[in-house]
Every structure is written in C-alpha cells, then in structure tokens.
Amino acid sequence: MQVENLREVLVWTVAFHENLKECLRDCAKENEDERARMTLEYLVGHEESLGRIVNGFVKTAESKALNTMCYDYLEKHPIVKHGHCDSPFKSLDTDHVMEKLVDQHEQVIALYEHLYSRVDINAAKELLDAIKDVEENEIKRMVHSANRLSDM
C-alpha cells in the first residue's frame, strides 16, 4: 500500500487494527493460559472499536485534512504493511501479551506524533491530535481493564 496522504494513513490504521484483532482472536484459540486467553478475547473488542473509531474519522474529517500530503514525511518512518499474523500472542502470559500489544500501539502513536510535527495545516494537526488521543486513551483503558481482569 502506497501511503501519500493522511486519508491513506488512516485507512492503513484501520487495517492495522483489523489485522491485530484477527491475530488476537486466532491466538486466543491457541493459548493454553486461561487468563491470557480471556485477555486476548477481551482485547479483540477493543481493536474492533478502535478500527471503527478511526474509520469514522476517514468518513467525517475535513477533506483538507485528509488530503494533506505526507509521503515525504514517511521516508524516515515507513509504514509497515500488515496482513500476516505469525501468532505472536499464542504462547504469552497476560503480562507479555499486554507488553507486546502496548508496544505495537506505541509505534502507531509515534507515527501520528511524527506526522503531527511535520504538517503545517491546522485541520491536519487537529485530526492527527484527535486520533493520537483516541489511541492513547484506548491503550490506557486496555491496560487498566487487563489488570482488573488478571486480579480476578
């Protein structure tokens, strides 16, 4: 996928969450740790929600922001194509599942922070900031909820 504007970054982000959701779902079936399995199944819903939220931005954001070109900004931080799950969560316990999940989300957040620092259009800055806030808040919710789940 060639990413040239913010709309395409958002579409990539939706695909990232969809892929991660499917990966979590598949790994939940294979994980032998009951708590990890429950956590993975729980996280599927969060990834589905994040995908819907970001897709909402694709449909409702100002076209001026969505059409902001960013291909030259991505030369140093290329977007990794997703679509393959090598079952990275299937043998992890809950703590390691969350570590890996947080790391993947932090990479997406870092991409949005990088783009924010590079764009000059206020509408694009507002869009990037809003999506970054959604990603950050959702990862906090996921971690908090996973901690509560493991306390049971």
N, C-alpha and C positions, 0 to 999 in steps of 0.2 A: 504494500500500500504506500503510494507516494503521498506524503503529507506536505501540503503547501500553505494551507490557511487554518485558522482556528476551528472552522467547522470540521475539517478533516481530523484535527487533534481531538475534538470532542467525539467524533464518530469512532476514532481509534480507542478512546477511553471507554466508550460503551462496549466495544468489542473486548477490551481488556477485562471489564467486569463480567461480561458474559462468559468468557473463557475461564476466568477464575472460579465463577460459580459452578460451571460444569466440572472443573477439576476437583473442587471441594466435594461436590456430590459424588463423583466417582471414587475419590479417596475415602470418603466416609463408608462406602460399601466394603472397602478392603482393610480398613484399620481395625486392628484387634483390640485396641484400648477403648473400653466403653465410653469413658469421659471424652476422649479425643473424638470418637465417632459422633457423640452428641454435639460437641463443639463444632465439628465440621458441618453437620447438618444444620445447626443454628446459623452458621456463617453464610450458608447458601442464600438464606433470605436477605441478609444484609447486602450481599453482592448483587442480588436481583434488584433490590431497592436502589442501590447506587446507579446501576445501569439505567433504570427508569428515570431517575432524577437528572442524570447527565443528558439523557435523550430528550428530556423536557427542555433543557437549555438549547439543544440543537433546534428544536421546533419553535421556541419563543424568543430567543435572543435577537437583538438588533442585527440586521444583515450587515451593517457597517462593522460591527464587532466580529461576526462570524467570517466575514470575507477578508479580515486582516491577514495579510501575507506573513508567513513565519518560516518559510523554508530555509532562508539564510540563517535563522536563529537556531535551527535544528542540526546544523552541520557538526557542531561540537557535542551535541546531545541527541544523537539519532534515536528515533522511536523504534523500539524492538517490536517485531511482528509477533503476535501471539496466535495461538490456534492449536498448539500441541501441549498436551499435559503428560509429563512423564511420571505422574503420580508422586509428586514431591511430599505430599502430606500423609501418605498411606501408612508410614511406619513411625510417625512422630507422635509424641505425647502432646497434651494440650498446650503446655508452655512453649514447646518448639513450634507447634502449629501457629500459635499467635505471633511468635518471633518472626517466622517466615512471612506470614500474612502482613504484619506491620511493615516489614522491610519492603515488600512489593508495593504497598500503598505509599510508602515514603518516597519511592522512586517516581511515582506518578505525581505526587505533591511537588517534588523537586523540579519536575518538568514544568509544572504550572508556575512555580516561583521563577524559574529561569525565563520563561516566556513573558511573565509579568514585568520583569526587569528590563526587557528588550522592546516592548511595544510602546508606541507613543500615543495611540488613540485611547482617549478616556473610556469609551464604551468597551473597548477590548480589555483594558485594565480592570474595569468593574466586573466584566464577565469572568476573567481569569481569577480574580479575587473571590468571587462568589463560589466558583467551582472548587477552588482550593479550600475554602471554608467548609463546604459540604464534605469534601474528602477527609479533612482533618477531624471534623466533628463526628463523622460516621466511624472513623477508626477508633476514636476515643470511646464511643458507645460500644463498639465491638469488643474492645479490650475490657471495658468495665463489665459488660454482660458475660463475657467468657470467664472473668474472675468470679463473678457471682455463681455461675454455673459450676465452676470447679469447687466452690465452697460447699456445694450441696452434698 
